[in-house]
Amino acid sequence: MAKTTRAALLRPLKLYATGHLVLLGGAWAMSETGSMVPMALAASACCMLTVPLVRHFLRPAAERR
């Protein structure tokens, strides 16, 4: 994997991981408060932070070069 390809993948992976951390935080907040609002907000953020990774893998390999 070329250095530029690795760098192009690093940011979407960081956002994806951040989304899952937010999801865990929302689950914790839901268990502490008894409200589903924190989990709903965290799930929405997780979905939004997954989009850059999905777009990266949907782009054709020729375009990434």
Stockholm file with secondary structure:
# STOCKHOLM 1.0

chainA/1-65         MAKTTRAALLRPLKLYATGHLVLLGGAWAMSETGSMVPMALAASACCMLTVPLVRHFLRPAAERR
#=GR chainA/1-65 SS CCHHHHHHHHHHHHHHHHHHHHHHHHHHHHHHHCCSHHHHHHHHHHHHHHHHHHHHHHSCHHHHC
#=GC SS_cons        CCHHHHHHHHHHHHHHHHHHHHHHHHHHHHHHHCCSHHHHHHHHHHHHHHHHHHHHHHSCHHHHC
//
